[in-house]
Amino acid sequence: MLQIREMFDHIHKRYDLLNHLMSAGRDVAWRKACCKRLPKKENAVVLDLCGGTGDFSIAYKKKLNEPKASLVGDFAGKMLGVAAKKDSGLKLIQMDATQIPLADSSVDIILNGFGMRNIRDLDTAFSEAFRILKQSGCFATLEFFKPEKRVSKLFYKNIAPLLIPFVGSVLGKRNAYRYLVLSILNFITPKEYAAKARNAGFTLRCIKALDGGLAHIVICEKK
Ligand SMILES: C[S@@+](CC[C@H](N)C(=O)[O-])C[C@H]1O[C@@H](n2cnc3c(N)ncnc32)[C@H](O)[C@@H]1O
């Protein structure tokens, strides 16, 4: 776990650029597509879990106009440092997703962009998310899941293992981006992910494949 944190701290300065390059700018559209599917709650308390450099929170803030609180939680302090420079209105919390330092039923919306794949104890992360959500609160995941469709299999098994570490090496972070490809191939499918969410008590609202299954949105609710 320490290694993952160190890795993200190590790439914090170039994380956003690499993200945009490797997704050909689609990460921005994917976050927007996810925000569109979320309710527009008044005075919402929003937690961007594994929020890193804050882009998901910032995208959702635009939809809400004035959330009551926009929290970004991440265990990599340097990633949070980048978020702080982008938007001084974000409240940053250095924390582990498996031990969230927030009260029961205190959050309206949890966002999670490309974070869950990095967590070893997913079941504990789900039960923590369930614990801190208010009733009828939503947990929105945007993630690269284990590929199942033809386009995504072709991309993640044949193209990404060459392309992504290459782009990473041009920017001096080859190993971190080799990890990115492996973590996708070794992750679970969206349906398996939804089953874990259900085990934690969530009700599934939607699973949506984006760009031929390169990424997916999974939205669950605490009913
Ligand atoms: C791929 S980045 C995603 C950042 C951001 N959510 C986005 O949309 O670009 C994954 C983030 O998850 C964080 N992370 C991974 N495991 C974590 C854990 N157990 N607890 C808290 N943060 C974690 C990393 O530090 C990193 O900032």
The ligand as an SDF file (V2000), in Angstrom:
LIG
                    3D

 27 29  0  0  0  0  0  0  0  0999 V2000
   -5.3950    7.1030  -10.8120 C   0  0  0  0  0  0  0  0  0  0  0  0
   -5.4370    8.2730   -9.5150 S   0  0  0  0  0  0  0  0  0  0  0  0
   -6.9950    9.0300   -9.7520 C   0  0  0  0  0  0  0  0  0  0  0  0
   -7.0620   10.4730   -9.3350 C   0  0  0  0  0  0  0  0  0  0  0  0
   -8.3760   11.1920   -9.6250 C   0  0  0  0  0  0  0  0  0  0  0  0
   -9.4780   10.5860   -8.9240 N   0  0  0  0  0  0  0  0  0  0  0  0
   -8.7060   11.2930  -11.1020 C   0  0  0  0  0  0  0  0  0  0  0  0
   -9.9070   11.2040  -11.4490 O   0  0  0  0  0  0  0  0  0  0  0  0
   -7.8080   11.5300  -11.9100 O   0  0  0  0  0  0  0  0  0  0  0  0
   -5.7260    7.2280   -8.1360 C   0  0  0  0  0  0  0  0  0  0  0  0
   -5.6260    7.9500   -6.8040 C   0  0  0  0  0  0  0  0  0  0  0  0
   -6.0640    7.0370   -5.7900 O   0  0  0  0  0  0  0  0  0  0  0  0
   -5.2630    7.2470   -4.6310 C   0  0  0  0  0  0  0  0  0  0  0  0
   -5.3810    6.0420   -3.7980 N   0  0  0  0  0  0  0  0  0  0  0  0
   -5.0740    4.7860   -4.1410 C   0  0  0  0  0  0  0  0  0  0  0  0
   -5.3330    3.9450   -3.1240 N   0  0  0  0  0  0  0  0  0  0  0  0
   -5.8120    4.7030   -2.1080 C   0  0  0  0  0  0  0  0  0  0  0  0
   -6.2690    4.4120   -0.7900 C   0  0  0  0  0  0  0  0  0  0  0  0
   -6.2590    3.1730   -0.2900 N   0  0  0  0  0  0  0  0  0  0  0  0
   -6.6930    5.4330   -0.0210 N   0  0  0  0  0  0  0  0  0  0  0  0
   -6.6960    6.7080   -0.5050 C   0  0  0  0  0  0  0  0  0  0  0  0
   -6.2700    7.0420   -1.7360 N   0  0  0  0  0  0  0  0  0  0  0  0
   -5.8360    6.0490   -2.5310 C   0  0  0  0  0  0  0  0  0  0  0  0
   -3.8730    7.5250   -5.2040 C   0  0  0  0  0  0  0  0  0  0  0  0
   -3.0440    8.1740   -4.2890 O   0  0  0  0  0  0  0  0  0  0  0  0
   -4.2040    8.3710   -6.4250 C   0  0  0  0  0  0  0  0  0  0  0  0
   -4.1890    9.7420   -6.1460 O   0  0  0  0  0  0  0  0  0  0  0  0
  1  2  1  0
  2  3  1  0
  2 10  1  0
  3  4  1  0
  4  5  1  0
  5  6  1  0
  5  7  1  0
  7  8  2  0
  7  9  1  0
 10 11  1  0
 11 12  1  0
 11 26  1  0
 12 13  1  0
 13 14  1  0
 13 24  1  0
 14 15  1  0
 14 23  1  0
 15 16  2  0
 16 17  1  0
 17 18  1  0
 17 23  2  0
 18 19  1  0
 18 20  2  0
 20 21  1  0
 21 22  2  0
 22 23  1  0
 24 25  1  0
 24 26  1  0
 26 27  1  0
M  CHG  2   2   1   9  -1
M  END
$$$$
